[in-house]
Amino acid sequence: MQNGKIQGNARQSPTLASFNQKVSQLTWQPLGDRVMGGQSDGAVVCAEGGVGIFHGTVRLDNGGGFASVKADLPEPFNAAHYTGIELLALGDGKTYKIGLRNSTDRRSIVYQHAFTPETEDWSRVRLPFSEFIPTWRGKTLTDAEPLNLEHLASVSLFVSGRQVGEFRLRMQDWVLF
């Protein structure tokens, strides 16, 4: 991202989240189970070659069982003309979720989509916006409004479902398709 805007042009898909240290304007904040007394931790770091690494440890102590991070977009983004998010990922056998919010408030509804990337080779992951599920505090909401694609305000990453132990997800930029 440059100048506070989502990158992209007519020939290139816009980048929603970049892990290139030179252009990324996202600041990933941990939001794990510590908010409820848990001991899990997670962080995102930008590594060489534009690779983002979501890593940490999920622990069940004190009612824990998930780790997450959240980054507010520099300004709300209108994704109404796109179908979803695509990224290259290399996983560790665990299932992850990308979350989208229409607000920067961490207590707002988060629309999530789960994926389990390959562990041996980089895999292309495509997450259609139509399959993002509204949740609040880990519970699926059946009466929530659909995700407002005209006002994406923040992005999140989760490892949940009590997948205990260390985790490491490597990713490249999230682009819109």
HUZI-V579425 format. One line per field, one symbol per residue. ss: DSSP state (@ for helix, = for strand, . for the rest). phi: phi as a letter, one per 40 degrees, with the letter a starting at -180 (. if undefined). burial: b if it has 24 or more other ideal C-beta (glycine too) atoms within 12 Angstrom, else e. A space follows every 50 residues. Layout:
ss->???
phi->???
burial->???
This chain:
ss->.=..=.===..======...........==..@@@@....=======@@@ ========..@@@...===========......=======.....===== =........======.......======@@@.====..==.......... .========.....=======..===.
phi->.bfgbcciaccbccccbbbcdcbcbcbcbcbccccbgcbcaaabbcbdgg ccbcaibcbcdfgciababbbccdadbcbccbcibbacabbbgccbbbbb bcacccccdbcbbcabcdbcbcbcbbbcdcbcbcbafgbcccbcccdccc acbababbbbgfcchcbabbabdcbcb
burial->beeeebbbeeeebbbbbbbbeeebbbebebbbbbeeebebbbbbebeeeb bbbbbbbbbeeeebbbbbbbbbbbebbebeebebbbbbbbbbebbbbbbb bbebebebbbbbbbbebeeeeeeebbbebeebbbbeebeeeeeeeebbbe ebbbbbbbbbeebeeebbbbbbbbbbe
